[in-house]
């Protein structure tokens, strides 16, 4: 695939490579600067592997001060910078370009402070999402956002993309769970926004940083909310004959005043793929599956489930399967969370991430099927049903360039459909390079110019992650 | 003084365009009940949202409501209540504290990021605000966010606008996510605890699996002669029964709690939400946001420096509402906060005081530079609410 354009590398920067490398090596500890072809190669791309570019160099600082020194140097030299967490972006948010220095925070992976009384943890940006929960789970606490890549993805990357997950229906996304950041600005100044308290003073710069995709600065530390886990949690499988019935059941559950901690939807192709991989015991004779998780004491879960089952029965549910043990519960979630990996076993796929108003679900499912069939391809759907965040997986063969292009075109058509029905291009994966050129479908020129003017306050020369989020044409500096 | 009352977004754009370059800045008015927030306004004319009223979208099954900025908050709340739903963040009503009249608007809730006791668990207004439409200082109609709750498309200008006190633009429409109203509500009340004990109780409860939705401590003399420590449970009745029992057990060392329901419970929380304990006095009123366990430390330090100061705690101790003699030393508040972190906002004081004192916490130099830059990026000519948050911005 080569549909998405990259900026032409700055020949002047490429010509000065040796000099720039020498400058960088003076700023960081030995081993932090990566220059050889072999060692740079893992940083060519992220989880959007169809696109790759070899960066000028990679720096892996160990301290905020090192990040500051490198950023100041790159700013002075006019060298583009690509911030990188763990490189799990599905939208190409961490894909470099030939004239850019990658600054990765993977070595900054320490948990700095856990404060149970105040329910916060202070961590370095390279700590993985799951490691935060791992550090506090013995005391019964957890960190709520849980993207499927949580074993690998970093807190810094989560903030950059404002990551979500399966449980945000109740607990919110990253922006609702981060109370403070330490960050380095392009001029090398180190600032702290927020902290262990609620609601920062002044403009909500913390809110602005969440989802800014590395375009405003580099986050090196974060203070996050940790929450006490419920006494118990139980995922339950609900099989419905059709997607429409499953969708109607979701609306009815919410309408009855019940907010389960998670409501995940899978269509028939997704059920078959995930069951073949995870052996989770998913019912194979239904057209759509909901995984609904309830929380609380055993009695509370029984009571809530009874309410949910009654509603599901009104909507034609054919299978209700409760997890009877922790192992069964884990298997149910394993099937869902490995949906992408399981799909990857049978075909190449691209994963889309649009959000729609949930009332539009039946129409959108039908239209998506038509769109993908129109290109002669197949689609499997998994998504967060409570909040309308879709993840259609378009299956194709990446060795066939024509089919690859068709898959990408089908994906773009689906995202346009999401916007048309009142939704948006991306619910949790970010714009990156993938959806950059569709931004004009969701925003008019004034909307985009206002965003770009805010961006320019932090970086008027477009050095920070420059090829991302905004179309390459018509960029506004100030 | 001119008051512009546009009835369409196009008219509002025209009003803004008409004042560009004329050196007549605009103050923004919703219901006028919170005009005392921030530094005293310095604008010669006013643009009112009174002509932009009405709910534009309500989908109970999608838990989303959108309304024009001038829509009375009460109408939004009644509309939601009719379908068993509510705004998640329990917005404060400033009328008691300011002695103001009029109808609060939904636009001001977004513009000033107004939350209440539920904030500790369910997030602030900014956490539920998912979309805005506003007119920037160039007279352009700008939208950000939308009507879906998961949306990371582009920079989150919704957050920037929320809590900007009108300095970035004139809001015309706002969209919030909403939640089901709980089936039942009950308050557990412990008596006679010290500030430190009270906040320790709240911390322990908020760190338990029993999900208190609000957590406050009222020192003696505010709501009766005894100190009251309050936890509010919201749930299905069977869950409230169970959780109240578990919490009483968990917190047994603090004594046996009273159980309050109905108007007794609701009235107390209304007083906490609206800080009515400080209504009708001429004290200066501050809000301190800090780590919950630092709440009593800050309050005690300030109490030592300013005899006569009174306070209470919301958000599990993390929000200290403080009233002090109006001629008291404002610097003492921020001095007390310095070693602890967090920030302080002067909520109520005569105009002369609010013009002389930093109403909002001063920012570090690089962040102040960013703040000035963001203001300029929305409002290059400084049309909206000049100086409302910081002098010169």
Interface residues (C-beta under 8 A of the other chain):
Chain A: X115 X116 X117 X118 X119 X120 X140 X141 X161 X162 X164 X168 X172 X173 X175 X176 X185 X187 X189 X191 X192 X193 X195 X196 X197 X198 X199 X200 X201 X202 X203 X204 X205 X206 X207 X208 X210 X211 X212 X215 X228 X229 X230 X231 X251 X252 X254 X255 X256 X257 X258 X259 X296 X297 X299 X300 X303 X304 X355 X356 X357 X358 X359 X384 X387 X388 X389 X422 X423 X424 X425 X426 X427 X428 X429 X430 X431 X435 X439 X442 X443 X444 X446 X447 X448 X450 X451 X453 X454 X455 X456 X457 X458 X469 X478
Chain B: X59 X60 X61 X62 X63 X64 X84 X113 X115 X119 X120 X123 X124 X126 X127 X136 X140 X141 X142 X143 X144 X146 X147 X148 X149 X150 X151 X152 X153 X154 X155 X156 X157 X158 X159 X160 X162 X163 X164 X168 X179 X180 X181 X182 X183 X200 X203 X206 X207 X208 X209 X236 X238 X239 X242 X289 X290 X291 X292 X293 X315 X318 X319 X341 X342 X343 X345 X360 X361 X363 X364 X366 X367 X370 X371 X373 X374 X376 X377 X378 X389 X390
